[in-house]
């Protein structure tokens, strides 16, 4: 049972008889009037228990975009339903108008559209729908909270998509280049074409020239059908925020750009999210949209507050790709955790695969290192420089073990990682 | 788009909701009941418990039940009254002794006078100076009886001709000495001056000339604790037990006579003010119920952990500063500076500091000694560290402009 502001107003009106006829009688009579109004309203209100609720939610929405939760209320009672409906979305779902009023005539249904603008990636939930059914006088209402769970999957925004066209163009430029410019172990013969002035004479195919009686050169195309394994570290170090974004989210952006680029480049992409156990796995197959399955798998990923177990990563990689592949490790280069975790496990990967270690660097450290205005700031600068030196030392150790290192600020990491991939492909090292 | 199946109701009815609400508020209801029971028990048992000092019903050490019981056993009718009108009625009924114990001095002098006139004999327990004013027998309080060195009440001999006092012989009690026509158990009260000149004497048991009014300066002789000491019991029984009836009167605040004819401010208000306030209170409760009802339960948000990546560096900086690690900080800053210059000047990564400085000198055309002096000098105080750190940062920017 709920009372409304209208009842309180009516009660305040009772001040007049109480002043005009002071005494217990007027008070009692007015209280009786209020009780009668409440009782009448409650008796005439449509039962909120006999209201059918059907919710329709989109499968997923990208972070930063709006979506709608559509609720259809069906009035199963012989009375008109004057309802206020609230969907109990968790606050980060960003419900613009969680409480809505609607009048549903007897036996009919009405549609309520609740606009959502999610503020966080992940699985957002709604557990209940509360229906408050007011009587015809609007003095009192009946209220019922109906358990109606719903789930909205908020996908990563893929902001680095804007880099995709330029990177794809660079990838395409690799096609049809003369072999010498990109000579390497893995380039493949593509086709023959007529010699044009400027082509390297070393790429002339003399046998074909003899047959055609015209100078013909061989052209090459970048290798295809290689394997790219992207391993995203979801351990405790990925929870750290760099420029108000967790490392995990930056890693997701970089992984998305690289995966889409590699798939368009004709390679097979495997994505693993790993800390101590496999959190997500996506393989590019012949059919199906890789991007869609990637964002769906990445949406519920959260940083786990445990240390990553790198010793089992080589086995995981071998399980998805037994052949030589490009292994991209999206992790952090914090001195300490890397030295004990990643470094001992790296040789197991580098002996079979081409390994790229990608990490987010905190631009704040460089700002701290440049500020030397006061004693406290200078000590901070020293501490920041120490961190950067340690980082550089760790990166150097990783390079000595035969892996490449991409260390960049959050906004630069996805394009730089894509560049590293294109460079490896161009030099035929995949 | 995914569409869930239709849900209807919470699987209950109005009755189950009411039952659930009742079950949920059970602790509150139980608490209210317990509170009410405690309140009720306190209200009911309150009057039965008598803990007032010198009350004839109080058997505790400060009470005076022993004296009252003994008097009753000796055939004296002990009537206990606690209102002025009852006291007057009891005194009028027959020959009676009045015992007036009024430590809060509720009664006025005229009331006391009226009581004494009606009583055959009156014993006033430590009355106030104001109450004595109307008696006209120049009773007056002299002062508090000094205690002995050990903190005990002094033992005083009768020292007068009053029959009750001489029968008692000695008295052991502290209290107030009064002056009057017949002063028994005299004590000397110092006025604080130190010499004997200002000292006054008074009696612990003072009567007027015909013995009908007695002022007992030491009412504690009646208490259960002290009544058996020295001659306390004898004085108490003889002073109170001379008439067939003893009216034991302990005034309360209700006996206070209002001095002025004040106007009750409530009578000036119109008659509807009280009902209006009551009604507005009811309206306020309704408004609280209206605003306090939520639309369903609160939604919970699983909050993520927020760890700022640069936090470890900040913590290390504070450690440096707290331990005044100037040399260490300077070495780090120089190492970072040399490492950056080496990268920009394309010197081998493993090169020593001297080699980097050589390259920097060649690149910038500065004298090598100058660079060496600026880079290799290590500061020792915070002030020097700040200046030096800024200097090498400037130097780095000059040599390798970005």
Boltz contact constraints between the chains, C-beta under 6 A:
constraints:
  - contact:
      token1: [A, 2]
      token2: [B, 293]
      max_distance: 6.0
  - contact:
      token1: [A, 3]
      token2: [B, 289]
      max_distance: 6.0
  - contact:
      token1: [A, 3]
      token2: [B, 290]
      max_distance: 6.0
  - contact:
      token1: [A, 5]
      token2: [B, 290]
      max_distance: 6.0
  - contact:
      token1: [A, 8]
      token2: [B, 286]
      max_distance: 6.0
  - contact:
      token1: [A, 8]
      token2: [B, 287]
      max_distance: 6.0
  - contact:
      token1: [A, 8]
      token2: [B, 290]
      max_distance: 6.0
  - contact:
      token1: [A, 11]
      token2: [B, 283]
      max_distance: 6.0
  - contact:
      token1: [A, 11]
      token2: [B, 286]
      max_distance: 6.0
  - contact:
      token1: [A, 12]
      token2: [B, 283]
      max_distance: 6.0
  - contact:
      token1: [A, 14]
      token2: [B, 279]
      max_distance: 6.0
  - contact:
      token1: [A, 18]
      token2: [B, 275]
      max_distance: 6.0
  - contact:
      token1: [A, 18]
      token2: [B, 276]
      max_distance: 6.0
  - contact:
      token1: [A, 18]
      token2: [B, 279]
      max_distance: 6.0
  - contact:
      token1: [A, 19]
      token2: [B, 272]
      max_distance: 6.0
  - contact:
      token1: [A, 22]
      token2: [B, 271]
      max_distance: 6.0
  - contact:
      token1: [A, 22]
      token2: [B, 272]
      max_distance: 6.0
  - contact:
      token1: [A, 22]
      token2: [B, 275]
      max_distance: 6.0
  - contact:
      token1: [A, 27]
      token2: [B, 275]
      max_distance: 6.0
  - contact:
      token1: [A, 27]
      token2: [B, 279]
      max_distance: 6.0
  - contact:
      token1: [A, 49]
      token2: [B, 9]
      max_distance: 6.0
  - contact:
      token1: [A, 52]
      token2: [B, 6]
      max_distance: 6.0
  - contact:
      token1: [A, 52]
      token2: [B, 8]
      max_distance: 6.0
  - contact:
      token1: [A, 53]
      token2: [B, 7]
      max_distance: 6.0
  - contact:
      token1: [A, 54]
      token2: [B, 6]
      max_distance: 6.0
  - contact:
      token1: [A, 55]
      token2: [B, 4]
      max_distance: 6.0
  - contact:
      token1: [A, 56]
      token2: [B, 1]
      max_distance: 6.0
  - contact:
      token1: [A, 56]
      token2: [B, 3]
      max_distance: 6.0
  - contact:
      token1: [A, 57]
      token2: [B, 2]
      max_distance: 6.0
  - contact:
      token1: [A, 58]
      token2: [B, 1]
      max_distance: 6.0
  - contact:
      token1: [A, 59]
      token2: [B, 2]
      max_distance: 6.0
  - contact:
      token1: [A, 86]
      token2: [B, 295]
      max_distance: 6.0
  - contact:
      token1: [A, 86]
      token2: [B, 296]
      max_distance: 6.0
  - contact:
      token1: [A, 88]
      token2: [B, 296]
      max_distance: 6.0
  - contact:
      token1: [A, 88]
      token2: [B, 299]
      max_distance: 6.0
  - contact:
      token1: [A, 90]
      token2: [B, 299]
      max_distance: 6.0
  - contact:
      token1: [A, 90]
      token2: [B, 301]
      max_distance: 6.0
  - contact:
      token1: [A, 91]
      token2: [B, 301]
      max_distance: 6.0
  - contact:
      token1: [A, 92]
      token2: [B, 301]
      max_distance: 6.0
  - contact:
      token1: [A, 128]
      token2: [B, 296]
      max_distance: 6.0
  - contact:
      token1: [A, 130]
      token2: [B, 295]
      max_distance: 6.0
  - contact:
      token1: [A, 130]
      token2: [B, 296]
      max_distance: 6.0
  - contact:
      token1: [A, 144]
      token2: [B, 10]
      max_distance: 6.0
  - contact:
      token1: [A, 145]
      token2: [B, 296]
      max_distance: 6.0
  - contact:
      token1: [A, 146]
      token2: [B, 7]
      max_distance: 6.0
  - contact:
      token1: [A, 146]
      token2: [B, 10]
      max_distance: 6.0
  - contact:
      token1: [A, 148]
      token2: [B, 7]
      max_distance: 6.0
  - contact:
      token1: [A, 239]
      token2: [B, 305]
      max_distance: 6.0
  - contact:
      token1: [A, 239]
      token2: [B, 307]
      max_distance: 6.0
  - contact:
      token1: [A, 240]
      token2: [B, 307]
      max_distance: 6.0
  - contact:
      token1: [A, 240]
      token2: [B, 309]
      max_distance: 6.0
  - contact:
      token1: [A, 241]
      token2: [B, 308]
      max_distance: 6.0
  - contact:
      token1: [A, 242]
      token2: [B, 309]
      max_distance: 6.0
  - contact:
      token1: [A, 362]
      token2: [B, 309]
      max_distance: 6.0
  - contact:
      token1: [A, 362]
      token2: [B, 310]
      max_distance: 6.0
  - contact:
      token1: [A, 364]
      token2: [B, 310]
      max_distance: 6.0
  - contact:
      token1: [A, 365]
      token2: [B, 310]
      max_distance: 6.0
  - contact:
      token1: [A, 372]
      token2: [B, 389]
      max_distance: 6.0
  - contact:
      token1: [A, 372]
      token2: [B, 390]
      max_distance: 6.0
  - contact:
      token1: [A, 375]
      token2: [B, 382]
      max_distance: 6.0
  - contact:
      token1: [A, 375]
      token2: [B, 386]
      max_distance: 6.0
  - contact:
      token1: [A, 378]
      token2: [B, 385]
      max_distance: 6.0
  - contact:
      token1: [A, 378]
      token2: [B, 386]
      max_distance: 6.0
  - contact:
      token1: [A, 378]
      token2: [B, 389]
      max_distance: 6.0
  - contact:
      token1: [A, 379]
      token2: [B, 317]
      max_distance: 6.0
  - contact:
      token1: [A, 379]
      token2: [B, 320]
      max_distance: 6.0
  - contact:
      token1: [A, 379]
      token2: [B, 321]
      max_distance: 6.0
  - contact:
      token1: [A, 379]
      token2: [B, 329]
      max_distance: 6.0
  - contact:
      token1: [A, 380]
      token2: [B, 317]
      max_distance: 6.0
  - contact:
      token1: [A, 382]
      token2: [B, 320]
      max_distance: 6.0
  - contact:
      token1: [A, 382]
      token2: [B, 329]
      max_distance: 6.0
  - contact:
      token1: [A, 382]
      token2: [B, 332]
      max_distance: 6.0
  - contact:
      token1: [A, 382]
      token2: [B, 333]
      max_distance: 6.0
  - contact:
      token1: [A, 383]
      token2: [B, 313]
      max_distance: 6.0
  - contact:
      token1: [A, 383]
      token2: [B, 316]
      max_distance: 6.0
  - contact:
      token1: [A, 383]
      token2: [B, 317]
      max_distance: 6.0
  - contact:
      token1: [A, 384]
      token2: [B, 313]
      max_distance: 6.0
  - contact:
      token1: [A, 385]
      token2: [B, 332]
      max_distance: 6.0
  - contact:
      token1: [A, 385]
      token2: [B, 333]
      max_distance: 6.0
  - contact:
      token1: [A, 385]
      token2: [B, 336]
      max_distance: 6.0
  - contact:
      token1: [A, 386]
      token2: [B, 332]
      max_distance: 6.0
  - contact:
      token1: [A, 387]
      token2: [B, 313]
      max_distance: 6.0
  - contact:
      token1: [A, 389]
      token2: [B, 336]
      max_distance: 6.0
